[in-house]
Each structure stands twice: as structure tokens, then as C-alpha cells.
Amino acid sequence: AGLPQISDNEKSGFISLVSRYLSGEEEHIEWPKIHTPTDEVVVPYDTIDAPPEDLEATKALLDKLAVLKLNGGLGTTMGCTGPKSVIEVRNGFTFLDLIVLQIESLNKKYGSNVPLLLMNSFNTHEDTLKIVEKYANSSIDIHTFNQSQYPRVVADEFLPWPSKGKTDKDGWYPPGHGDIFPSLMNSGKLDLLLSQGKEYVFIANSDNLGAIVDMKILNHLIHKQNEYCMEVTPKTLADVKGGTLISYEGRVQLLEIAQVPDAHVDEFKSIEKFKIFNTNNL
């Protein structure tokens, strides 16, 4: 009951998170059980087979793909207001302008129809709806949807802040990248993509212009029937806080610094034991 500002799906997601926290079931990593993933799991890019050179074969691969950019962040840390994706990057072009041009170029080259999806937050959604109007004459399909909106919790009472009278934006938070899968489903965009024959989605941050569609990787995923792929890159001293891949109790998982016991934080930051980090390109 209560919190009329959000949907039943959002309420269920929020209650699930709170219940996990209150149950004390959050996962504690047992450090001695951590192992380095094998080469079967972390596949070097140079060992992947080249994609087909035939245009029709390439188009057939691209017809299964959609591109999704994470567009929930504001540009405040860069000294700007509004969505980070509309910050001017070069020669008057914004991050979003260049993303649209990249996908337009891809579709034009292969005769494909790769759509662009933007996952916004309540902080960026209204501005983004106005901004994408400038691409009305673009040749690509652009879709927007919102990630969930969850209430902040009052620590000493463990009650939703909005229910205590904090009804403006400060009483809420967007749960972030991990919310992408339920938000795709709850928004109806998943059903839309499936109806268009899409089977794969390439996910990346909207301010990462190096994250472009790579036919070599797409070809590898489809022919190996991989359900999930994460791009990792060699770790440097500048990347000590980034998440890394580990083998743990027989499965591969992402290890973030927040999960690391205090006694092992320095070891986690080391580039000797953990040699790769997650680029957030999925």
C-alpha cells in the first residue's frame, strides 16, 4: 500500500531488495574460494574467428541485434546540467549525436535496421524525450524507457522517505544498471524487440563512444550460442576500483569492491592477482 507514484512492478522490486537486506542473506565472499577464470571463460579477442565478409550474411547477424545505451546519469560531475549524453564532445556534436551517427552508418553500410534504445532515469527522462525529437528524420528507430524509481529509506525507522513527506525527487533514487533486465520487461520494450526478431542486445554507457557494434564479437556470440558476454580489458593502476571476473564455487561471477572484505581490499586493487576489469559493455 502507499507510494502511488510508482507501479506495482516497481513496488515489488523495491520490496524484494529490502527483504533481501533485512534477511541478512547478502552474499559474503569467502576469499580462499576465489579463483582466476579459465581461458575458456575469458576469450582473447584476437582468437575469435573473423566475421563473414558477405554483406547479406552480415545483415542477417545485425537483424538480430539492438543497441541499448544507459542514459540515466546526469552531467553534474562534468559541470553540466541535464543528461550526461547531451554534453558536447567535439565539433558541436554531443555523445548522443555521435551514437546516432554510428548506428546510422552501420545500418547504411549493411542495409540493416539496428534500433537504438535509451534507458533513462526519472532524472533524465523528460529532457531526453525533448532531445530525441531532433532525430525525428533519422533513419534509425529510437526508443526510450525508464528504469525503476525506488524510494530512499529513512535509516532509523526503515520506512520509505516519501511516505514521511519527502515527495520531491530527493526522496527517490534510480537503482542503476542492474535494473536493466526487469525494466526492459516491465516497459514492454522486451516484447517489442522479440516481435521484431531481435535476439541480442548490446549494452553500454552513453558516454562511452568507444563502445560500438563489433561484428567479430556478434558473430562469435551467435555462432557459439552464448547467452551473455561481458567485455573485460587488462587492468591498470588507474582501474583499481573496477569490478573483475572470478570463478567462485563452480561458476563465474562479477566481483565488485563493495563485496570485498576490508582485509582484502588492497589485494583486490592489485593488478597482480586480478588482471582484468569490467568495461560495462555487455
Secondary structure, DSSP 8 states (H G I E B T S, - for coil): ---TTS-HHHHHHHHHHHHHHHHT------GGGEE---TTTS--GGGS------HHHHHHHHTTEEEEEEE--BSGGGT--SBGGGSEEETTEEHHHHHHHHHHHHHHHHT----EEEEE-TTTHHHHHHHGGGGTT-SS-EEEEE---EE-EETTTTEEGGGGT--SGGGEE---GGGHHHHHHHTTHHHHHHHTT--EEEEEETT-TT----HHHHHHHHHHT-S----EEE--GGGTTS-EEEEETTEEEEE-GGGS-GGGHHHHH-TTT--EEE-S--
